[in-house]
Amino acid sequence: MTAPRPQRLLLLGGGHAQLAVLQALAQQRPANVEVVLVTPAPRQVYSGMLPGWLAGHYTEAQCVIALAPLAEAAGVTLRRAAAVGLDAAARTVRLDDGGVLGYDVLSVNTGPVQDPAAWGVPGQTAVPTLRPIEDWLARTTRRLAEVPPRRVVVVGGGAAGFELALAWRHRLEAAAEVSIVTGRSGLLANYPAAVRRLGRQALAARGVRCIEAAAREVSAEAVVTADGQRQAADEVVLAVGTVAPRWLQGSGLALAPDGGLATRATLQSVSHPEVFAAGDVASRLDGPLPKSGVYAVRAGAALAENVLGRLAGRAPQPWAAPVRTLNLLSLGERSAIAAWGPLAVQGRWVWRWKDRIDRGFMARHGTHAKPAAT
């Protein structure tokens, strides 16, 4: 008798939620299943610790998770490539190395994508973006080793822009100038009033200029705001919002209004139940979630359970996203803001709390991140 063909589980992307799938596979590998992890980088840079690295509190090695050891422990084949196309009807993914991989079950967690062309601001396409983080990390490392910038302008008033502006302020000499251009919505617009108030106070206390206006034009030498102000710069950081990856277009998968892969509470595609997704690439239609790594981490266990359950023939279970999440914003030096619902507090003890949480996450995936000496 001919043995049945192995099912193929394709893990597309090595994001926060996908780490839980790798862990589950290492603990209990399904029979007669071939698993391939497709990711362009051999490691995941943990975005939660990136401002701490820039501020000098962590080394680069302490902020990255090596994917090869996790894949090996799970019996997963690692393929260094990125998706450039998907055919949901044929159940195939086209890769940038020219290859095409088929799948029986697909788990997508490719992380955020920045597309300056989609923002419609002249000049932005010529300025490097924060994503992919690997590229930004390498470029910033070189910059700091050569001639550190004297005038930094961060474009984007969300959590990433806020933390990076303060990290630059802490890293550079006192004479350096750091500004943040928040956009029309203002500083930390998705946070409660108490967090926005503490955020503005933190910027002012540390000498970071906060310009709550939209960017009209961006170049490597300056950012011009909608009211005509020109902020000269020798380092511009684009930390603006993310968009859905272009390869989802024409895939045949149902998409949400924001272009993300439309999913149910079970993290399944609403149109193709063999496809699962979590993190920024996905958009839940039953209850949209903020594009935040916090939710990707929280969704990991449910993604693993339902992906492996699909292979075993089990019915998927809905994932109830938390109504409130703890958000911790670092302030450059070892101090941070904690936000829980409408409540907000600030202090060095909050940074120690954040540090402990971040180091715990890294330790679960094989990276031990003790703070760097100051």
Buried (B, 14 or more C-beta within 10 A) or exposed (E): EEEEEEBBBBBBBBBBBBBBBBBBBBEEEBEEBBBBBBBBBBBBBBBBBBBBBBBBBBEEEBBBBBBEEBBEBBEBEBBBBBBBBBBBEEBBBBBEEEEEBEBBBBBBBBBBBBBBEBBEBEBBEEBBBBBBBBEBBEEBEEEBEEEBBBBBBBBBBBBBBBBBBBBBBBBBEEEBBBBBBBBEEBBBEBBBEBBBBBBBEBBEEBEBBBBBBBBBBBBEBBBBBEEEBEBEBBBBBBBBBBBBBBBBEEBBBBBBEEBBBBBBBBBBBBBBEBBBBBBBBBBBBEEEBEBBBBBBBBBBBBBBBBBBBBBEEEEBEEBEBEEEBEBBBBBBBBBBBBBBEEEBBBEEEBBBBBBEEBBEBBEEBEBEBEBEEE
